[in-house]
Every structure is written in structure tokens, then in C-alpha cells.
Amino acid sequence: MSRADQTLAEELAAQAAAGRSRRRRTVEARAAGGVRVTVAGRECLAFCSNDYLGLADHPRVVAAFCEAARRWGVGSGASHLVSGHDAEHHALEEELARFVARPRALLFSTGYMANLAVASVLAGRGDHVLEDRLNHASLLDAGLACGARFSRYAHGDVAALRSKLAAIGAAARTLVLTDGVFSMDGDIAPLQEIAAACRELPATLLVDDAHGFGVLGATGAGAVEEAGLGLDAVPVLMCTLGKAVGTFGAFVAGSPMLIESLLQRARTYIYTTALPPAVAAATRESLRVMRDEPWRRGRVLEHAARFRAGLAELGLRPLPSRTPIQPLLIGAEAAAVVASHALFEQGFWVPAIRPPTVPVGTSRLRFTFSASHTEAEVEQLLAALRTLRDSGVIQPTAAA
Ligand SMILES: Cc1ncc(COP(=O)(O)O)c(C=O)c1O
């Protein structure tokens, strides 16, 4: 074994000893809007996808993808600034900007890259970045990588944010980054209060609405729409397309000056291949389905609400979330893994989320719901949880 491999083996062994090894399951087939999946030859019900509206296999979205692939080919062939920016991308950017009521939008290949782009263009050496402690890893990495002074405030604590902003002072350039819907907790950031703090103190606010876009708000434009916040209050809005939209990629929406600066300067925009035009075409159709089938938003939120009520009937308390992300706190890493395996044995796929994704001692089962689930399937899940509670695999007292 090489010296490098020897060190890697020791590090992997330490990770395993801490109960933090990660394992992939290979999905052999998906059906029924992605909620019935086959793993190791067995069909199970998945409560773990972020395809909240069940659009990833919607016939209209699939048809748009296939038709565009026939017309445009599969790959875009180059970055946007070389020759990879096709008419489908361009039209999608205009439609996304309209969807979130912002002047302009810019497509990125992933949300991770979009967040890195924004932080690198809006903050640097000598500037300040403030983040919610429970922000998604991509936001935390973006804040750390941009070279600004980096600090985190307690989760959802606007008073803590205000005091950090006041200490920094108005002379400095400060960027505040927050999830709209927190990815591992499902709760919604106090966006109106955060926006007010950033207006007064002052700072530029980026909201990452990866999990709110498509689900929340009167038209599905997300947590920012639900909070009634326009461009002045949230000058930088980042949303992903690989979750409720059911396709792939991400976009940043904001002022023409912001978008032009990202296009000119963001390395994660400039130095990477544009996403396939067929993905852009499928996303355009997905946006139309979101408009045509608003019942999908209502249905996924109803499933989440029924699940919460069902957990309460079982004496289990979920974290405070009204979104499709419904975590059940378990505590210890090993116990969360045992609970996840026990559910899998009963035909339900619900991942155990452990550190470093969540803080130590807060390992959890993360249930996510889809408009493709039926009410009966939600009841089946609750029945399985009842057996886990009765057999002591899940302790009512261990739940937060
Ligand atoms: C809050 C949040 N932001 C950003 C991302 C990254 O988006 P993408 O998967 O498109 O890279 C995710 C999840 O993947 C997320 O949950």
C-alpha cells in the first residue's frame, strides 16, 4: 500500500469507528413519481427525495427533455461564455427571472457553484460574511472560501445577527447568507426580520431557497415570495432546480448589475461547461407544469401536516417544520442508523442524517414528502413508525 493510501485507510477507519461511514444504495428502478424505488431487488417506498412535486418523471417534462435532446444533442459542448449558451438556456433565464419577479437571472450547473459564485463576487479580503449556524454546507463553504472574515450566528437568531452587524459597522462591506428553508431541519428562516436587519445595519442579503422554491408562496416562487420580500429586501436570491423543479441546475436572480458581475467574474460560472440544453428545456416545461398544477404544492404540504399530526399521536415530536422536510430527532449516531435500517427492513427508505451534516448529538431521521405520495402511503409510514416505537427502536423520550 502506498503511503498516501495508508493514511487514507487510517482516516477511513477512524470515520467508521465514529459511526460516520456513508454508504450509497444503488437505485435499480423508480416508479410512481419516483416514490417507489427498487433497491437490491426489493421495492420500497422512498421518503428521502427532494423531488417534492413529483416532477422529475412528469410526462410533459420528460417529453420536453427528449424532444430537446433530439434537436440540440445531449451536451452543450462548452461553457456559457464560449459557445455553450443556447436559446433554451437564454429563454429559461428570462422565464426564471419572471417567475421570481426579479429583473434578471443567471443559470448555474449546481446550487453549490451558484453559492460559491455569489460569495466570491460580493465579498473578499477585508469584507465580512455572516451565516446562520445551520446553513447548508455549500453556503458555509462559499463564505469560508471567499476570503472574507467569517462568522456564524445562532440558528434563526436575528438579535444575534443584529449585534454582529452592529459590531462590524456600516463602513464595512458585509454579506449575510441564509437558507430560506433549512435543509436538514425543514424550518423557515425569519426572512422579514433578517431582511429588516440587513436594510438597517446595513448588509447585502443572499437567501438560498433551494427547498422553498416550487413549494412555498402563492405561486410557488418560494419562501421569499411567501414573506412578501422583493428585490430591495432580498437582493440576491439563489434557487436550485434539482429539487421541487425536478430537473437539475440552479440560478441566481437579482439586479442587472449583480447578474452581469457574476457573468463577468464568477469563476464557477466562467470555467465550467453549461448544463445540457435539454435540461434547460425540461426545466422550462417544469415551470409551466408548476403553474398548471398548483395542487401539487398543496398536496405535499398536506402530507407533511398529516405526518406531523400522526407523529404526535404516537407520542413522537418532530422538529418544528411545516415544509416537506420533516426530521425526527434521534440523538446518537448509531441509534439513528439503527432506526433507518429498521424502517428499510419494513420497506421504507428514510436516511439517517449524522454529523458533520448536523451538529453532534442531533442525528435524525429526515423524512421528505412528495406530491406523488398517496395518503395511504403516509399512513403506512406512520404504522411502521408505530412498530418501531413499540419495539423500542425509537424512543418517544429521545424525540426533541
Ligand atoms: C440549501 C441548499 N443549498 C444548496 C444546495 C446545493 O444545490 P445543488 O444540489 O444544486 O448543488 C442544496 C442541496 O443540494 C441545499 O440543500
The ligand as an ORCA input file, in Angstrom:
! r2SCAN-3c Opt
* xyz 0 1
  C     -29.924     24.683      0.943
  C     -29.160     24.105     -0.201
  N     -28.392     24.909     -0.947
  C     -27.681     24.450     -1.978
  C     -27.705     23.117     -2.308
  C     -26.855     22.657     -3.448
  O     -27.597     22.571     -4.612
  P     -27.139     21.598     -5.772
  O     -27.536     20.218     -5.375
  O     -27.822     22.100     -6.994
  O     -25.646     21.743     -5.855
  C     -28.505     22.226     -1.566
  C     -28.614     20.791     -1.844
  O     -28.079     20.147     -2.605
  C     -29.239     22.732     -0.480
  O     -29.976     21.913      0.280
*
